Amino acid sequence: MIDKANIRRNLSRLMAAKSISGTAEEIQGAEVILDMLHELDYFKAHSENIFTVPVAGDPLGRYIVAALMCGSAAGDTIILTGHYDVVDADEYDQLKDIAFDMDAITARIGELPMSEECRQDYESGDWLFGRGSADMKFGHALIIELLRHYGEDISALSGNLLYVAVCGEETNSEGMLTAAPFLNKLAAERNLHYRALLLSECYLNDDMAHDPTRYIHYGATGKVMPLFFCAGKGCHADEPFVGLDANALNAAVYARLAMNADYCEHMRGECTPPTVCLKMKDLKANYSVSIPMYAVSYYNLLTLNLDPEGITERLKALAYDAFTAVLEKRRQDMRRYEQLMPRPIATRDFEPNVITYAELYAAVKAEQGDIDARLAALARTLTEQKAELQDISIELVRCLYEQYGDKRPMIIIAFIPPYYPDVYMDTADADAHKLLCAAENIIAYAEREFGEKLALKDYYMGLSDMSYTGLSEGANHEALFNNLAGANITYSFPMQALKALHVPGIVLGGWGKDFHQSTERLNVPYSFGVVPALYIRIIDYIFNK
């Protein structure tokens, strides 16, 4: 029997682990989950069914935790998963030190500024606050209690439950990328058939007043991050028309891509948000009276049905247009300056030049032979210096350009990690059809037993590890990875493992609000009182019980 008090204790204990993503503290999340699993009677007797899988080459030493609970029927397996990392707690200001203490922060959160809606939630007593309460320590608290529940009478479990707790979801999803090949290996070793994946991420709906529906998502948005590496021509600021300002190229790209609704994708009643710039800078290290030679920007581009080749061609056309516009403005500025100057000015002409990372790599390799060792050495050095994956990718592009014999100004288009494939359930697949039927069953059950309105929804519009439940055979992902700076150097994407995995999944979790904010919170009545019953029913349905 599910014990709500156990879920609450689990949640408090999990939240106390300051598993901040991308820091040395992140591993605390895995450590406390391991401890909690070893305390369960089933795993005391079957400790061989607890696994730790390290993230290869990870400077933080992170790992995923998996636990297999074997029921009375062989083979059929449901994956229960979620991420144990959280974002930092800087938003909590003077309460930062207690942001991970569920009871303390819930008691004192009223000291921080909050919206009227949040104030009402706080005063209702129906919400628990704190970092990780909704995103997503509750999911793990629930799964661990489900394992305890099923372990009480293992003969009544008509299949297997495989719990997979992953790291890095808030950064580069290193945990789920590690999980994919592990899941295939475990399936082969233990003769498992993955019937479904249940991601216990809380759903977001901040407008319950106008839409009281709670959603079960069975598709997920994807994400690519195009990088524009703008190589200009350096010169002294006194002779600006001898050079070409890389910042001008970068700004022209930004003007054409940032917030451009033409890059939104529409599918099945959903629409991705406009592309936004995540970072924009020049690479000039120190002050000097020189025009910056390099500038970069990269963008958050969400997808519902990515065409890897098509998006590359569109971005090339955009960059060419930006380059052309910069040169035209430069000519106009030069003519105006010539009218003002009493003597001839120094000038140099340029032409638009746009290439992809794949084209640059091929050209440098043709000139110099094998360059992979040099790129790998640079990546190792930067990794040891704790550089971010995105900054390492930028430096790999710069390294290639500096080795290139053609030093004309150019815009180099690359993709940088992380990559999230968009996924959508193939309802013709027998397991997918069964999972959707199970979801429809609990929708009717929730309304009948709890008066709760649930509905299926095509896409989980926030990025999630649902993206790594399979990979479409139709899309040319190789075309994208040929243009991914750092592919197989700093970023290993298990393409074949994901194609082999291909497990249908849904997002089914508690109700949370204000993820990544100081007012992050979890609704107690729904999350503790309804969701556990939905999980038991959907698990039993999938196992034909």
VMD Tcl script that draws the C-alpha trace (Angstrom):
set ca {
  {0.00 0.00 0.00}
  {1.26 3.48 -0.89}
  {2.15 5.57 2.17}
  {1.93 9.34 1.62}
  {4.10 9.94 4.66}
  {6.84 7.88 3.04}
  {6.65 9.98 -0.12}
  {6.97 13.13 1.94}
  {9.96 11.76 3.86}
  {11.54 10.61 0.60}
  {11.06 14.05 -0.92}
  {12.55 15.87 2.04}
  {15.59 13.59 2.00}
  {16.09 13.88 -1.75}
  {15.76 17.66 -1.72}
  {18.40 17.91 1.01}
  {20.93 16.50 -1.46}
  {22.23 19.65 -3.18}
  {22.57 18.01 -6.57}
  {23.17 21.22 -8.52}
  {23.72 20.39 -12.16}
  {27.23 20.76 -13.53}
  {28.87 21.04 -10.09}
  {30.74 18.68 -7.78}
  {27.58 18.58 -5.64}
  {25.49 16.97 -8.38}
  {26.68 13.50 -7.42}
  {24.96 13.87 -4.03}
  {21.66 13.10 -5.77}
  {22.95 9.72 -6.93}
  {24.41 8.94 -3.52}
  {21.17 9.49 -1.61}
  {19.15 7.51 -4.18}
  {21.58 4.61 -3.81}
  {21.22 4.74 -0.03}
  {17.42 4.74 -0.25}
  {17.38 1.78 -2.65}
  {19.64 -0.28 -0.41}
  {17.22 0.35 2.46}
  {14.33 -1.33 0.61}
  {13.73 -4.95 1.60}
  {13.62 -6.17 -2.00}
  {17.02 -4.73 -2.83}
  {18.52 -5.88 0.46}
  {17.86 -9.36 -0.90}
  {18.74 -8.51 -4.52}
  {21.59 -6.01 -4.33}
  {22.89 -7.43 -7.61}
  {19.96 -5.68 -9.30}
  {21.27 -2.22 -8.39}
  {23.58 -0.71 -11.00}
  {25.75 2.37 -11.23}
  {26.87 3.44 -14.69}
  {29.53 6.18 -14.93}
  {29.28 8.96 -17.48}
  {32.28 8.29 -19.71}
  {35.06 10.86 -19.39}
  {33.04 13.05 -17.04}
  {35.30 15.41 -15.03}
  {32.71 15.46 -12.22}
  {32.63 11.68 -11.87}
  {28.85 11.54 -12.29}
  {26.91 8.36 -12.83}
  {23.40 7.10 -13.34}
  {21.68 4.78 -10.89}
  {19.46 1.91 -12.05}
  {17.51 -0.68 -10.08}
  {15.67 -3.67 -11.57}
  {12.74 -5.15 -9.64}
  {11.82 -8.52 -11.14}
  {8.19 -9.62 -10.82}
  {6.50 -12.90 -11.50}
  {6.50 -12.65 -15.32}
  {9.74 -12.67 -17.26}
  {10.68 -10.10 -19.88}
  {8.02 -7.39 -19.87}
  {9.53 -4.27 -18.30}
  {8.42 -0.72 -17.57}
  {11.11 1.94 -17.23}
  {10.51 4.54 -14.48}
  {12.86 7.46 -14.89}
  {13.73 11.05 -14.08}
  {16.68 13.36 -13.46}
  {18.15 13.92 -10.02}
  {20.01 17.15 -10.81}
  {18.58 20.60 -10.12}
  {19.43 24.18 -11.03}
  {21.16 26.41 -8.49}
  {19.40 28.31 -5.72}
  {20.70 31.83 -6.36}
  {17.14 33.18 -6.78}
  {16.41 32.53 -3.10}
  {18.52 35.53 -2.00}
  {18.71 35.63 1.82}
  {16.99 32.23 2.04}
  {19.51 30.51 -0.23}
  {21.00 28.50 2.64}
  {17.67 26.79 3.37}
  {16.44 26.44 -0.23}
  {17.09 22.67 -0.07}
  {15.38 22.21 3.32}
  {11.78 21.45 2.35}
  {10.16 22.24 5.69}
  {12.28 25.29 6.49}
  {11.86 26.97 3.10}
  {8.13 26.20 2.99}
  {7.75 27.91 6.38}
  {9.74 31.01 5.40}
  {9.18 31.43 1.66}
  {6.70 34.22 2.40}
  {9.67 36.45 3.23}
  {10.52 36.65 -0.48}
  {8.59 38.66 -3.08}
  {5.92 36.59 -4.82}
  {2.94 37.02 -7.10}
  {-0.59 37.17 -5.75}
  {-1.27 33.68 -7.12}
  {1.80 32.32 -5.36}
  {0.80 34.09 -2.15}
  {-2.58 32.39 -2.28}
  {-0.92 29.01 -2.85}
  {1.43 29.63 0.06}
  {-1.36 30.60 2.43}
  {-3.49 27.60 1.40}
  {-1.03 25.18 2.94}
  {-1.44 22.86 -0.06}
  {2.01 23.47 -1.51}
  {5.57 22.48 -0.65}
  {8.33 24.87 -1.68}
  {12.05 24.56 -2.29}
  {14.60 23.82 -4.96}
  {13.82 20.52 -6.62}
  {10.39 20.11 -5.05}
  {8.70 19.96 -8.45}
  {11.68 19.78 -10.83}
  {12.02 16.94 -10.11}
  {12.73 15.33 -6.76}
  {9.05 14.48 -6.28}
  {9.27 12.06 -9.21}
  {12.02 10.12 -7.46}
  {10.25 10.21 -4.10}
  {7.24 8.67 -5.82}
  {9.20 5.98 -7.69}
  {11.06 4.86 -4.58}
  {7.76 4.51 -2.72}
  {6.30 2.57 -5.66}
  {9.26 0.17 -5.49}
  {8.70 -0.28 -1.76}
  {5.00 -0.91 -2.41}
  {5.55 -3.55 -5.11}
  {8.40 -5.12 -3.18}
  {6.02 -5.98 -0.30}
  {4.38 -8.66 -2.47}
  {6.66 -9.21 -5.43}
  {4.63 -12.16 -6.69}
  {1.77 -9.75 -7.43}
  {3.95 -7.74 -9.85}
  {3.24 -9.18 -13.30}
  {6.39 -7.83 -14.93}
  {9.57 -5.92 -14.13}
  {10.15 -2.34 -13.02}
  {13.41 -0.70 -14.01}
  {14.16 2.54 -12.18}
  {16.70 4.77 -13.94}
  {17.84 7.97 -12.18}
  {19.92 10.18 -14.46}
  {22.13 13.22 -14.09}
  {22.73 16.27 -16.23}
  {19.23 16.95 -17.53}
  {19.53 20.63 -16.62}
  {22.79 20.91 -18.58}
  {23.60 18.54 -21.45}
  {21.60 15.38 -20.58}
  {24.78 13.40 -20.05}
  {22.84 10.95 -17.87}
  {20.22 9.93 -20.42}
  {22.83 9.72 -23.17}
  {24.66 7.27 -20.91}
  {21.44 5.40 -20.13}
  {20.54 4.52 -23.74}
  {23.38 2.02 -24.41}
  {23.06 0.67 -20.84}
  {19.36 -0.03 -21.37}
  {20.10 -1.98 -24.55}
  {22.88 -3.94 -22.86}
  {20.72 -4.80 -19.85}
  {17.84 -5.89 -22.09}
  {20.15 -8.27 -23.93}
  {21.68 -9.67 -20.74}
  {18.41 -10.13 -18.85}
  {16.12 -10.81 -21.82}
  {13.98 -7.73 -21.10}
  {11.31 -6.23 -23.35}
  {10.74 -2.56 -22.64}
  {6.99 -2.07 -22.96}
  {6.86 1.57 -21.82}
  {8.78 4.41 -20.24}
  {7.12 6.60 -17.63}
  {8.87 9.91 -17.03}
  {7.80 11.26 -13.63}
  {8.49 14.91 -14.47}
  {5.85 17.26 -13.04}
  {3.60 18.87 -15.60}
  {3.43 22.64 -15.80}
  {0.12 24.48 -15.92}
  {0.19 27.91 -14.34}
  {-3.29 28.80 -15.59}
  {-5.52 26.28 -13.85}
  {-8.18 28.96 -13.42}
  {-8.81 28.95 -17.17}
  {-7.66 25.41 -17.98}
  {-8.22 22.93 -15.15}
  {-7.00 20.00 -17.23}
  {-3.93 18.02 -16.16}
  {-2.02 16.66 -19.11}
  {-0.27 13.42 -19.98}
  {2.23 14.06 -22.76}
  {3.31 11.41 -25.27}
  {5.61 13.41 -27.52}
  {8.45 15.82 -26.83}
  {9.97 18.86 -28.46}
  {13.51 18.67 -29.75}
  {16.28 21.23 -29.80}
  {19.22 22.14 -31.97}
  {21.71 24.90 -31.19}
  {23.11 26.53 -34.32}
  {26.39 28.37 -33.79}
  {27.48 31.22 -36.05}
  {31.24 31.69 -35.91}
  {31.96 35.01 -37.58}
  {35.54 35.49 -38.74}
  {36.21 39.07 -39.79}
  {39.41 40.87 -40.69}
  {41.34 42.62 -37.94}
  {42.68 46.12 -38.39}
  {43.59 49.26 -36.46}
  {40.59 51.35 -35.47}
  {42.07 54.32 -37.36}
  {41.66 52.42 -40.64}
  {38.29 50.68 -40.18}
  {37.68 50.05 -43.88}
  {40.79 47.91 -44.23}
  {39.20 45.31 -41.98}
  {35.81 43.80 -41.35}
  {34.26 43.86 -37.91}
  {33.17 40.36 -36.85}
  {30.65 41.95 -34.51}
  {28.85 43.47 -37.50}
  {28.41 40.00 -39.02}
  {27.26 38.61 -35.71}
  {24.76 41.42 -35.17}
  {23.32 40.96 -38.66}
  {22.74 37.26 -38.00}
  {21.10 38.12 -34.67}
  {18.78 40.64 -36.34}
  {17.55 37.97 -38.74}
  {17.26 34.97 -36.44}
  {16.49 36.02 -32.88}
  {12.74 35.95 -32.13}
  {12.00 35.16 -35.77}
  {8.63 33.40 -35.88}
  {9.45 31.99 -39.33}
  {11.53 29.38 -37.51}
  {8.66 28.27 -35.27}
  {7.37 24.79 -36.10}
  {3.63 24.03 -36.13}
  {2.41 20.50 -35.61}
  {-0.76 18.91 -34.19}
  {-2.02 22.12 -32.63}
  {1.30 23.01 -30.99}
  {3.81 25.68 -31.91}
  {7.41 26.01 -30.76}
  {8.49 29.40 -29.35}
  {10.64 31.71 -31.48}
  {14.38 31.15 -31.68}
  {16.29 33.02 -28.98}
  {19.97 33.87 -28.68}
  {21.59 32.10 -25.70}
  {25.00 33.75 -25.98}
  {26.54 36.46 -28.13}
  {30.09 37.73 -27.76}
  {33.32 38.55 -29.54}
  {36.44 36.54 -28.75}
  {38.82 39.44 -28.25}
  {40.68 38.61 -25.06}
  {42.14 42.02 -24.14}
  {41.74 45.71 -24.78}
  {43.45 47.07 -27.84}
  {42.63 49.63 -30.51}
  {41.82 46.89 -32.97}
  {38.60 45.69 -34.58}
  {37.55 42.28 -33.19}
  {38.41 39.49 -35.59}
  {36.10 36.80 -34.17}
  {32.54 36.93 -32.85}
  {30.10 34.12 -32.08}
  {26.48 33.61 -31.21}
  {24.40 30.52 -30.64}
  {20.67 30.05 -30.56}
  {17.97 27.94 -28.96}
  {15.94 26.47 -31.81}
  {13.15 24.09 -30.77}
  {11.68 21.54 -33.15}
  {8.67 19.29 -33.59}
  {9.71 17.61 -36.83}
  {13.31 18.46 -37.60}
  {14.65 18.26 -41.13}
  {18.44 18.28 -40.45}
  {19.40 19.02 -44.04}
  {16.65 21.59 -44.53}
  {17.50 23.61 -41.42}
  {21.16 23.76 -42.40}
  {20.31 25.15 -45.83}
  {17.95 27.73 -44.33}
  {20.61 28.92 -41.88}
  {23.20 29.15 -44.65}
  {20.84 31.34 -46.67}
  {20.20 33.53 -43.64}
  {23.92 33.93 -42.96}
  {24.61 34.80 -46.61}
  {21.90 37.46 -46.50}
  {23.36 38.86 -43.28}
  {26.86 38.95 -44.75}
  {25.60 40.70 -47.90}
  {23.76 43.33 -45.86}
  {26.85 44.05 -43.75}
  {28.99 44.58 -46.84}
  {26.38 46.86 -48.42}
  {26.20 49.02 -45.28}
  {30.00 49.06 -45.17}
  {30.11 50.39 -48.74}
  {27.59 53.10 -47.89}
  {29.53 54.10 -44.76}
  {32.77 54.14 -46.75}
  {31.31 56.42 -49.43}
  {30.05 58.83 -46.78}
  {33.44 58.84 -45.05}
  {35.24 59.46 -48.36}
  {33.08 62.55 -48.87}
  {34.19 63.90 -45.50}
  {37.91 63.10 -45.83}
  {40.19 65.49 -47.78}
  {42.53 62.61 -48.77}
  {42.13 59.03 -50.04}
  {41.32 56.43 -47.41}
  {42.68 52.91 -47.09}
  {40.10 50.28 -48.08}
  {39.78 46.60 -48.86}
  {36.94 44.76 -50.59}
  {35.31 41.56 -49.38}
  {32.74 39.12 -50.69}
  {30.07 37.14 -48.79}
  {31.46 33.79 -47.69}
  {29.43 31.21 -45.74}
  {30.46 27.61 -45.08}
  {29.42 24.83 -42.73}
  {31.54 23.17 -40.08}
  {31.55 19.98 -42.15}
  {32.88 21.86 -45.19}
  {35.56 23.59 -43.10}
  {36.62 20.30 -41.50}
  {36.88 18.58 -44.89}
  {38.90 21.45 -46.35}
  {41.41 21.55 -43.46}
  {41.75 17.77 -43.52}
  {42.46 17.88 -47.25}
  {45.18 20.49 -46.66}
  {46.82 19.00 -43.56}
  {45.77 15.37 -43.25}
  {44.46 13.96 -39.99}
  {43.56 16.79 -37.61}
  {41.48 14.82 -35.13}
  {44.36 14.38 -32.68}
  {44.92 18.13 -32.52}
  {41.23 18.82 -31.92}
  {41.05 16.09 -29.28}
  {44.09 17.47 -27.45}
  {42.58 20.95 -27.40}
  {39.29 19.56 -26.11}
  {41.09 17.63 -23.34}
  {42.94 20.72 -22.20}
  {39.78 22.82 -22.09}
  {37.87 20.06 -20.30}
  {40.58 19.90 -17.63}
  {40.15 23.66 -17.23}
  {36.42 23.06 -16.55}
  {35.34 24.92 -19.70}
  {31.69 24.57 -20.70}
  {30.87 22.17 -23.50}
  {29.59 25.04 -25.64}
  {32.77 27.08 -25.19}
  {34.88 24.04 -26.08}
  {32.86 23.71 -29.30}
  {33.57 27.35 -30.15}
  {37.29 26.82 -29.64}
  {37.25 23.75 -31.87}
  {35.75 25.85 -34.68}
  {38.34 28.58 -34.09}
  {41.14 25.99 -34.17}
  {39.93 24.68 -37.52}
  {39.62 28.16 -39.02}
  {43.11 29.10 -37.88}
  {44.48 25.97 -39.58}
  {42.60 26.76 -42.80}
  {44.63 28.14 -45.69}
  {41.78 30.45 -46.81}
  {41.76 33.38 -44.41}
  {39.00 35.36 -46.05}
  {36.30 36.65 -43.68}
  {33.54 34.08 -43.40}
  {30.60 32.90 -41.35}
  {30.96 29.28 -40.26}
  {27.73 27.52 -39.32}
  {27.95 24.65 -36.86}
  {25.67 22.93 -34.40}
  {26.84 22.59 -30.81}
  {25.75 20.31 -27.95}
  {23.38 19.37 -26.54}
  {21.07 17.95 -29.19}
  {17.53 16.87 -28.27}
  {15.66 14.89 -30.93}
  {11.95 15.62 -31.21}
  {9.92 12.47 -30.61}
  {6.37 11.44 -31.32}
  {4.77 8.12 -30.53}
  {4.18 5.70 -33.39}
  {0.65 4.58 -32.59}
  {0.93 1.72 -35.10}
  {3.43 0.09 -32.76}
  {1.75 -2.47 -30.48}
  {3.51 -1.28 -27.31}
  {2.74 2.36 -28.09}
  {-0.91 1.52 -28.71}
  {-1.05 -0.35 -25.40}
  {0.50 2.59 -23.56}
  {-2.01 5.04 -25.03}
  {-4.87 2.72 -24.06}
  {-3.42 2.58 -20.54}
  {-3.26 6.38 -20.43}
  {-6.87 6.67 -21.55}
  {-7.82 4.16 -18.86}
  {-6.29 6.24 -16.06}
  {-7.89 9.39 -17.48}
  {-11.31 7.81 -16.98}
  {-10.21 6.44 -13.59}
  {-9.00 9.86 -12.36}
  {-12.31 11.50 -13.18}
  {-14.37 8.68 -11.71}
  {-12.41 8.23 -8.48}
  {-10.95 11.68 -7.83}
  {-12.99 14.14 -9.89}
  {-9.80 15.13 -11.74}
  {-9.82 16.08 -15.41}
  {-6.86 14.63 -17.31}
  {-6.22 14.57 -21.04}
  {-3.61 13.35 -23.51}
  {-1.48 16.00 -25.16}
  {0.80 15.54 -28.14}
  {3.96 17.26 -26.96}
  {5.72 18.06 -23.72}
  {6.81 21.55 -24.70}
  {9.60 21.83 -22.15}
  {12.83 20.02 -22.95}
  {13.07 16.68 -21.22}
  {14.78 13.30 -21.31}
  {11.78 11.98 -23.25}
  {13.82 13.03 -26.28}
  {16.10 10.06 -25.71}
  {13.52 7.27 -25.86}
  {14.19 6.54 -29.51}
  {15.24 8.04 -32.81}
  {13.30 8.39 -36.02}
  {14.64 6.27 -38.86}
  {13.42 8.78 -41.43}
  {15.42 11.89 -40.50}
  {19.01 12.20 -41.71}
  {20.61 12.69 -38.30}
  {24.03 11.98 -39.81}
  {23.76 15.25 -41.75}
  {23.29 17.13 -38.51}
  {26.15 15.36 -36.73}
  {28.57 16.04 -39.55}
  {28.07 19.71 -38.66}
  {28.19 19.26 -34.89}
  {31.36 20.78 -33.45}
  {32.78 18.36 -30.94}
  {30.91 15.29 -32.16}
  {32.77 12.19 -30.96}
  {35.36 14.44 -29.30}
  {33.59 16.14 -26.40}
  {30.05 14.97 -27.14}
  {29.06 11.40 -27.82}
  {25.54 10.95 -29.07}
  {24.44 7.27 -28.98}
  {22.67 7.36 -32.33}
  {22.61 3.61 -32.95}
  {21.71 2.86 -29.33}
  {18.72 5.19 -29.53}
  {17.55 3.65 -32.80}
  {17.75 0.23 -31.14}
  {16.02 1.37 -27.92}
  {12.88 2.94 -29.36}
  {10.61 2.59 -26.29}
  {7.23 4.42 -26.19}
  {7.04 6.92 -23.36}
  {4.78 9.39 -21.62}
  {5.33 12.21 -19.15}
  {3.18 11.56 -16.08}
  {3.95 13.43 -12.90}
  {2.74 15.65 -10.12}
  {1.63 19.25 -10.41}
  {4.27 21.93 -10.02}
  {4.70 25.61 -10.65}
  {7.50 28.11 -11.26}
  {10.31 25.73 -12.17}
  {13.79 27.29 -11.75}
  {12.39 30.18 -9.70}
  {12.46 30.90 -5.97}
  {8.74 30.13 -5.89}
  {9.15 26.59 -7.30}
  {6.49 24.52 -5.58}
  {4.63 21.22 -5.59}
  {0.91 20.73 -5.05}
  {0.47 18.20 -2.24}
  {-3.17 17.01 -2.62}
  {-2.83 16.06 -6.29}
  {0.80 14.89 -6.27}
  {0.55 12.79 -3.10}
  {-3.12 11.84 -3.22}
  {-3.82 11.13 -6.88}
  {-0.63 10.49 -8.87}
  {0.51 7.37 -6.95}
  {-2.86 5.70 -7.65}
  {-2.53 6.60 -11.35}
  {0.91 5.00 -11.47}
  {-0.27 1.77 -9.87}
  {-3.20 1.57 -12.27}
  {-1.18 2.29 -15.41}
  {1.55 -0.20 -14.42}
  {-1.03 -2.90 -13.75}
  {-2.82 -2.12 -17.03}
  {0.37 -2.40 -19.10}
  {1.10 -5.72 -17.43}
  {-2.42 -6.94 -18.30}
  {-3.48 -7.13 -14.69}
}
mol new
graphics top color blue
foreach p $ca { graphics top sphere $p radius 0.5 }
foreach p [lrange $ca 0 end-1] q [lrange $ca 1 end] { graphics top cylinder $p $q radius 0.2 }
display resetview
